[in-house]
C-alpha cells in the first residue's frame, strides 16, 4: 500500500523574492548574493589581513599614544612631586612609598571586575569611559590638600584606570594581522619611552617654580605641584574622547556571534587603509565562531561568568600562574627603580660627591623647619634621559622578536637587567654612572615586560584574553606595591640590600621566561 504525505507535511514551496526587494534590503543583487553563498567563509586572520595596513592603523596608534602617556602619568606623576610636596604634607619616606603604591592598589582591586566586563560587554566602551572617568579623579587628586585626600583620590584613579589599560593591549592585538601583532605591541611600548621622557620635562617646567595660590581666605592652597598633577590629568580625559571615534574590536564581535557588525568594521578599516569603497572588500562572509548570537547587557553578564571559568582551570590556569609570577617579579624590579629614581636623583644632586650609596646613607636628624629638596634642571634632564633609554632596546627587540622568539628576548633582558642592578651600588659612584646604569636596566626590563605582554595576548582565546591580561597586569602591580614599600625599609639596612634583592628577583624572572610556550607568529584563537 502506497502512502503519501499530507499537504501539511509536504515541504513548503520555495518563495521567489523579487530582485528589487533583495537589493533594497541587502544592497546586493540576487546574483551577488548567490556568489556570496558559494564563497568560503573567512576566519578573523584572513579578514584582518585583507584590510591591509594604512590610515586606520596610523589613527589607532595616534589614539594609543595618549593612552600610554596616561599610563605613565597616572602611575608616576606623584613620584615627581615629592621634592615639593614633602614639606607641604609632612611626608616621610614610607609615606612616599605608600602614595606610590596606592594607585596600584586601586588597580589590583578592580582587575578582575574590568576583565570580566570587557570580555562580556566589549572593548570600546571600557576604553572610552574608563580613561575619561579616571581623568576626572586625576583632577580631584590634583586638588589634594592633605595626605589622606591624596591617598583616596589616587586609589580611585587607579581603580578606574586599570580597566581600559588592560583592554588596550588586547584591543591593539585584535586589530592587526599575525605577522605585525608582536611588532606593533613593541612599537606601542615606545610610547612609554615618549611619556617617560616628556613627563620629567613637564615636571622641570612647572616644579622648579614656587607658585602658591591662596583661595577661600587661605583655606585652600594651590602649589606648583598641584598644577603639575592637573596638567597630567588632562591626558586621560582626551584619551577617553579619542577612543569614542574608534570601532569595536571585530574579533570580539565575531566571538559573540555578531558577524554582520564585525564585517562592517572590517569594511570600514579596509576603506580607511586602501581608499577604496567598502563594497570592494574581498571578504563577504565570516566563519561562525559562535553558533548563535550571545546576549548583551545583563544577559551577557550572566553568561560571562560561566564563560570565564575555564581561565582558572587547566590547561589555561598553569600558564596564567607562570606568566603572572614572572610579571610580578619583573615589575617588582622595574617599577621600584623607576618610581624611586626621581627622588634618588634629587638626593644624589644634593650630595657633594654624587654617590648613590652616600645619598642613601641616613644623615643626622633635622630639628629645624622642613627644607624641601631643590632639584635643578640637570636632575630632570637625567630623568628624561632614563626615560628615553628604551628607544634602542625596543628597536633591537622589534627586529629580533620574530627571529629569536619572544620568550628568548624576555629571558635575556631579565637576566641582563639583573646584572646591571646588582652592580649599581658598586659602580654608581657618580651621577653620570647612575644615570647610565639605571637607563640600561630600565630599558631591558621594559623590553622584557613588553615581550611578556605579547606572549600573554597570544596564549589565551578571545573570550578569555582581557580577563587574562587584567590578571597578568594585576600581578605586576602587586609586585610594584611590594617593591615600592620594601625598598625604603631595606634602605635602613644599608645600600646593598635593596639592590641585591631587586637583582635576585629579576634574575629568577629572566630564567623563568624560558619556561613559557613559544608563541611567535601564533594566530589569535
C-alpha positions, 0 to 999 in steps of 0.5 A: 500500500502506497502512502503519501504525505499530507499537504501539511507535511509536504515541504513548503514551496520555495518563495521567489523574492523579487530582485528589487526587494533583495537589493533594497534590503541587502544592497546586493543583487540576487546574483551577488548574493548567490556568489556570496553563498558559494564563497568560503567563509573567512576566519578573523586572520584572513579578514584582518589581513585583507584590510591591509595596513594604512590610515586606520592603523596610523589613527589607532596608534595616534589614539594609543599614544595618549593612552600610554602617556596616561599610563605613565602619568597616572602611575608616576606623576606623584613620584615627581612631586615629592621634592615639593610636596614633602614639606607641604604634607609632612611626608616621610619616606614610607609615606612616599612609598605608600602614595606610590603604591596606592594607585596600584592598589586601586588597580589590583582591586578592580582587575578582575571586575574590568576583565570580566566586563570587557570580555562580556560587554566589549572593548570600546566602551571600557576604553572610552569611559574608563580613561575619561572617568579616571581623568576626572579623579586625576583632577580631584587628586590634583586638588589634594590638600592633605595626605589622606585626600591624596591617598583616596583620590589616587586609589580611585584613579587607579581603580578606574584606570586599570580597566581600559589599560588592560583592554588596550593591549588586547584591543591593539592585538585584535586589530592587526594581522599575525605577522605585525601583532608582536611588532606593533605591541613593541612599537606601542611600548615606545610610547612609554619611552615618549611619556617617560621622557616628556613627563620629567620635562613637564615636571622641570617646567612647572616644579622648579617654580614656587607658585602658591595660590591662596583661595577661600581666605587661605583655606585652600592652597594651590602649589606648583605641584598641584598644577603639575598633577592637573596638567597630567590629568588632562591626558586621560580625559582626551584619551577617553574622547579619542577612543569614542571615534574608534570601532569595536574590536571585530574579533570580539564581535565575531566571538559573540556571534555578531558577524554582520557588525564585525564585517562592517568594521572590517569594511570600514578599516579596509576603506580607511587603509586602501581608499577604496569603497567598502563594497570592494572588500574581498571578504563577504562572509565570516566563519561562525565562531559562535553558533548563535548570537550571545546576549548583551547587557545583563544577559551577557553578564550572566553568561560571562561568568560561566564563560570565564571559568575555564581561565582558572582551570587547566590547561589555561590556569598553569600558564596564567600562574607562570606568566603572572609570577614572572610579571610580578617579579619583573615589575617588582624590579622595574617599577621600584627603580623607576618610581624611586629614581626621581627622588634618588636623583634629587638626593644624589644632586644634593650630595657633594660627591654624587654617590648613590650609596652616600645619598642613601646613607641616613644623615643626622636628624633635622630639628629645624623647619622642613627644607624641601629638596631643590632639584635643578634642571640637570636632575630632570634632564637625567630623568628624561634621559632614563626615560628615553633609554628604551628607544634602542632596546625596543628597536633591537627587540622589534627586529629580533622578536620574530627571529629569536622568539619572544620568550628568548628576548624576555629571558635575556633582558631579565637576566641582563637587567639583573646584572646591571642592578646588582652592580649599581651600588658598586659602580654608581659612584657618580651621577653620570654612572647612575644615570647610565646604569639605571637607563640600561636596566630600565630599558631591558626590563621594559623590553622584557615586560613588553615581550611578556605582554605579547606572549600573554595576548597570544596564549589565551582565546578571545573570550578569555584574553582581557580577563587574562591580561587584567590578571597578568597586569594585576600581578605586576602591580602587586609586585610594584606595591611590594617593591615600592614599600620594601625598598625604603625599609631595606634602605635602613639596612644599608645600600646593598640590600635593596639592590641585591634583592631587586637583582635576585628577583629579576634574575629568577624572572629572566630564567623563568621566561624560558619556561613559557610556550613559544608563541611567535607568529601564533594566530589569535584563537 
